[in-house]
């Protein structure tokens, strides 16, 4: 695939088996257990960051 073809593909919605639909094909994996406050808990800054990322949303049918 050419670079521009891949870029177009990444911007297309992705239908999930559960019936949900991602707006695009760019995903963020979950936070590593080694991040956070040293005990595995997220910091307030990390919580705000993940909230902003979550605003991208998941469209459910």
C-alpha positions as CSV (number, residue, x, y, z in Angstrom):
1,X,0.0,0.0,0.0
2,X,1.2,3.5,-0.7
3,X,1.5,6.1,2.0
4,X,-1.5,8.1,1.0
5,X,-3.6,4.9,0.7
6,X,-2.7,4.0,4.3
7,X,-3.5,7.5,5.5
8,X,-7.0,7.3,3.9
9,X,-7.5,3.9,5.5
10,X,-6.5,5.1,9.0
11,X,-9.1,7.9,8.7
12,X,-12.0,5.5,7.8
13,X,-14.5,4.2,10.5
14,X,-13.9,0.7,11.8
15,X,-17.0,-1.5,12.5
16,X,-16.5,-3.7,15.6
17,X,-18.0,-7.2,16.1
18,X,-19.9,-5.9,19.1
19,X,-21.8,-3.4,16.9
20,X,-19.7,-0.3,17.9
21,X,-17.9,1.8,15.5
22,X,-14.6,3.6,15.9
23,X,-14.4,7.0,14.2
24,X,-11.0,6.1,12.8
25,X,-8.4,3.4,13.1
26,X,-6.1,5.2,15.4
27,X,-6.2,3.5,18.9
28,X,-4.4,4.1,22.2
29,X,-3.7,1.1,24.3
30,X,-4.3,1.1,28.1
31,X,-2.0,2.7,30.5
32,X,1.0,0.6,31.7
33,X,0.9,-0.7,35.2
34,X,4.3,0.9,35.7
35,X,2.9,4.4,35.2
36,X,1.0,6.4,37.8
37,X,1.7,7.2,41.4
38,X,4.1,4.3,42.0
39,X,1.3,2.0,43.4
40,X,-0.3,1.5,40.0
41,X,-2.9,4.2,40.5
42,X,-3.3,6.9,37.8
43,X,-2.4,10.5,38.7
44,X,-4.9,13.4,38.3
45,X,-2.9,14.5,35.2
46,X,-3.2,11.1,33.7
47,X,-6.9,10.9,34.4
48,X,-7.4,14.3,32.6
49,X,-5.3,13.1,29.7
50,X,-7.3,9.9,29.2
51,X,-10.6,11.8,29.5
52,X,-9.5,14.1,26.7
53,X,-8.5,11.1,24.6
54,X,-11.9,9.4,25.4
55,X,-13.7,12.4,23.9
56,X,-12.9,11.0,20.5
57,X,-15.6,8.5,21.4
58,X,-17.1,5.3,20.2
59,X,-20.2,5.3,18.1
60,X,-22.6,2.5,19.1
61,X,-25.4,1.4,16.8
